[in-house]
Amino acid sequence: MKRAFIISFLVLATQLQAQKRTFLSRSEVGLHVGQTYYLGDLNPYQQFKDAHLAGGLIYRFDFNNRLTFRTTYLYGQIAASDSTSPYPLLQNRNLSFRSTLHEAAAGLEFHFVPFQFGSSRYPATAYLLAQFGVFHMNPQTYYNGAWQDLQPLATEGQGTSINTQKPYSLYQFCLPLGMGVKVSMGKMATFNFDLSIRKTFTDYLDDVGADFYADPQIIAEEVSDLAAELSNQSLDGNRFGKRGTSSTNDWYVYAGATVTFRLGKGGGCFY
């Protein structure tokens, strides 16, 4: 009798240990792929215009069935051109840019309903996403057969005698905010799709921030002739035309699909 009790106890302990949720069983890694696009002075309204292929890596840690911590790396590109704008005023301005983005972010997913791997009761959920991130940008424009880095050219006279503002940094902060859906693919994988907009704290994703053009003569004398040429490319050559909108910052958006895999096995329930 005593021997049977000991064997039963060991079997039960083994089962409980197998069901115990470990760090690895709560952890997921995966890949995501989608598109990035930009909203700002060169594209103020049109969603998904000039969208580019993007992707990256993701790590998740499941606190419980309603709350997940996630970190992501995103590589993408944004671009826009006044020449393709439906607005004559922007067409006349005639500016264009592209910028490669490298973003690292961390934050939380809040599930609307409980979610659990391999569960017939909780196989899917929608979620809200809130993260804090940092990204690197490098706005460029195509001119005279080559891509020109715009930040070193100070096209708005930054750092000259007519503009005491320092050149903008190529490293910036952002707040990725969005929502998505998550579906269990058995006990070890999930498929996800989310859409998140990045609130940034810069107006220079596109190198355009000032309301009006800087004096091209000063830019030519204190920076370079190239900087003066790229500062104002308007079709009518109006020295006093409108360049940008300084009262609003730029945004960019990422929409993509993700597949993640658990790093360890483990049953049990979330709480």
Secondary structure, 3 states (H helix, E strand, C coil): CHHHHHHHHHHHHHHHHHHCCCHHHHEEEEEEEEEEEEEECCECCCCCCCCEEEEEEEEEEECCCCEEEEEEEEEEEEEEEHHHCCCHHHHHHCCEEEEEEEEEEEEEEEECCCCCCCCCCCCEEEEEEEEEEEEECCCEEEECCEEEECHHHCCCCCCECCECCCCCCCEEEEEEEEEEEEEECCCCEEEEEEEEEEEECCCCCCCCCCCECCCHHHHHHHCCHHHHHHHCCCCCCCCCCECCCCCCCCEEEEEEEEEEEECCCCCCCCC
